[in-house]
Amino acid sequence: MADLTAFAVNCSLRGSDSKDPSSSERLIRDLFKALSSHGVIGDSLRAADHHIAPGVRSEKQDDRDEWPEIRQRILNADIFVLATPIWLGQPSSIAKRVMERMDAFLSETDERNRMPPMGKVAVVLVVGNEDGAHHCHAACFQALNDVGFTIPAGAGGYWVGEAMGAKNYVDLPEIPDKVRQTLKMLASNASHLARLMAAQNYPGTQG
């Protein structure tokens, strides 16, 4: 029986109504399959389908802003999955906006000075047709750790095709062996750490 949950935010620049399938979405599904063998149920959304206003606060920035609801879904999960394509060697602008909104966590501490994501695990998936996967992981891991998430060992999954090539991850007939092995280890480490954190959170500090 599942006892942990994962929530993924797909930061593709395309909405779900796009005619082009999402490689980020497929990588999320492949990770969720690996996580399911460790008692983790996964759910996701595509950020481009939602209005996430610019800003660094948790509350609504305008009448259309859907960030408060997305924020709560992130915090309700044991494992947060940030999935981003690579554009110009960088995480997508949508991924950066999601992380910018999390800046608010820095000042939302509890009585033990713990930010809301403390006790939650975060992993990052990256996909693209150019170099930059390790750079994207580094940028995302630093931001997520800064706002309180715990990063497990081997927390980055990625696939990069030939630079400027036409083949995308979503076009592959099957998961490459190295990607499958990476996702299996990622799922094992993330679920193990999330279970430990769910049982005993960080103690925080007083004063």
C-alpha positions in Angstrom: 0.0 0.0 0.0 1.3 3.5 -0.9 2.3 5.5 2.1 4.1 8.4 0.4 3.1 10.9 -2.3 5.0 12.8 -5.0 3.9 15.9 -6.8 5.5 17.0 -10.0 5.4 20.4 -11.7 6.1 20.1 -15.4 7.7 23.4 -16.4 7.5 22.8 -20.2 6.8 26.0 -22.1 3.9 24.2 -23.8 0.5 23.8 -22.3 -1.3 20.5 -22.4 -3.3 21.7 -25.4 -0.1 21.8 -27.5 0.0 19.4 -30.5 3.6 18.6 -29.6 4.0 15.9 -26.8 6.0 16.9 -23.8 9.3 15.1 -23.1 9.2 16.5 -19.6 5.9 14.8 -19.1 7.2 11.4 -20.3 10.2 11.7 -18.0 7.8 12.4 -15.1 5.8 9.4 -15.9 8.9 7.2 -16.1 10.0 8.4 -12.6 6.5 7.9 -11.2 6.6 4.3 -12.5 9.9 3.8 -10.6 8.6 5.5 -7.5 5.4 3.3 -7.5 7.5 0.2 -6.6 8.5 2.1 -3.4 5.0 2.8 -2.3 4.8 6.3 -3.8 1.7 7.7 -5.6 2.5 10.4 -8.0 0.4 13.3 -9.3 1.4 16.2 -11.6 0.4 19.4 -13.3 1.7 21.4 -16.3 2.6 24.9 -15.1 1.9 26.4 -18.5 -1.8 25.4 -18.0 -2.0 27.7 -15.0 -1.6 31.4 -14.3 1.4 31.8 -12.0 2.0 35.5 -11.5 5.5 36.9 -11.1 6.5 37.7 -7.6 8.2 36.4 -4.5 5.2 36.0 -2.1 2.9 33.1 -1.4 -0.4 35.0 -1.5 -2.2 35.8 -4.7 -0.5 38.6 -6.8 -3.6 39.2 -8.9 -7.1 37.9 -9.3 -6.0 35.2 -11.7 -3.0 34.0 -9.8 -3.1 30.2 -9.1 0.1 29.9 -7.2 -1.4 29.5 -3.7 -3.2 26.3 -4.7 -0.1 25.0 -6.5 2.0 25.9 -3.5 -0.2 23.9 -1.2 -0.1 20.8 -3.5 3.7 21.0 -3.4 3.8 21.2 0.4 1.2 18.4 0.8 3.5 15.9 -1.0 6.4 14.0 0.6 8.4 14.4 -2.6 8.4 17.4 -4.9 9.5 16.8 -8.5 10.6 19.9 -10.5 10.8 18.9 -14.2 12.2 21.4 -16.8 13.4 21.4 -20.3 16.7 23.1 -21.2 16.5 26.3 -23.2 19.8 28.1 -24.0 21.5 26.0 -21.4 19.1 27.2 -18.7 16.1 25.9 -16.8 12.9 27.1 -18.5 11.5 30.6 -17.6 8.5 28.8 -16.0 10.8 26.7 -13.8 12.5 29.9 -12.7 9.2 31.5 -11.9 8.1 28.5 -9.8 11.3 28.8 -7.8 11.0 32.6 -7.5 7.6 32.2 -5.9 9.1 29.8 -3.3 11.4 32.6 -2.2 8.5 33.4 0.2 9.4 30.3 2.2 12.5 32.0 3.6 10.3 34.2 5.8 7.5 31.8 6.6 9.2 29.9 9.4 7.4 28.2 12.3 8.1 28.5 16.0 11.3 26.3 15.5 12.5 28.5 12.6 11.7 25.9 10.0 10.6 26.8 6.6 7.5 25.1 5.2 9.4 22.6 3.0 11.6 21.3 5.8 10.9 17.6 6.1 10.1 17.4 2.3 12.3 15.9 -0.4 12.9 17.5 -3.8 14.3 16.0 -7.0 14.8 17.5 -10.4 14.2 16.1 -13.9 15.8 17.8 -16.9 15.4 17.0 -20.6 16.6 18.7 -23.8 18.5 18.7 -27.1 21.6 20.6 -25.9 24.2 20.7 -23.1 23.2 22.1 -19.8 21.6 19.3 -17.7 24.2 19.5 -14.9 24.0 23.3 -14.9 20.2 23.1 -14.6 20.4 20.6 -11.8 22.9 22.7 -9.9 20.8 25.9 -10.2 17.6 24.1 -9.2 19.1 22.1 -6.4 20.6 25.3 -4.8 17.3 27.2 -5.0 15.3 24.3 -3.6 17.7 23.6 -0.8 17.8 27.3 0.1 14.1 27.3 0.7 14.1 24.2 2.9 13.8 21.1 0.7 16.1 18.2 1.3 18.0 16.9 -1.7 18.7 13.1 -1.7 21.8 11.5 -3.2 21.4 11.1 -6.9 18.5 13.4 -7.0 18.9 14.4 -10.7 17.4 12.6 -13.6 18.0 13.7 -17.2 18.2 12.9 -20.8 19.9 15.1 -23.5 19.9 14.3 -27.2 22.3 15.3 -29.9 22.9 19.0 -29.8 20.4 20.8 -32.1 19.0 17.4 -33.0 15.4 16.6 -34.0 14.9 13.6 -31.7 13.3 14.3 -28.3 13.0 12.0 -25.3 9.3 11.6 -25.9 10.1 10.1 -29.4 12.3 7.3 -28.0 10.8 3.8 -28.5 12.0 2.9 -24.9 13.8 4.3 -22.0 17.6 4.2 -22.5 19.2 1.8 -20.0 21.3 4.6 -18.3 18.2 6.7 -17.8 16.2 3.7 -16.4 19.0 2.9 -14.0 19.3 6.6 -12.9 15.5 6.8 -12.3 15.5 3.6 -10.3 18.2 4.9 -8.0 16.6 8.3 -7.8 13.3 6.7 -6.8 14.9 4.5 -4.2 16.9 7.3 -2.6 14.1 9.8 -2.7 11.5 7.5 -1.2 13.9 6.2 1.5 14.7 9.8 2.5 11.1 10.9 2.4 10.1 8.1 4.6 12.7 9.0 7.1 11.8 12.6 7.0 8.1 11.8 7.4 8.9 9.9 10.6 11.2 12.5 12.1 11.5 16.0 10.8 14.4 18.4 11.4 14.2 19.6 15.0 14.8 23.3 14.1 16.1 25.8 16.6 14.8 28.0 19.4 15.3 31.7 19.6 
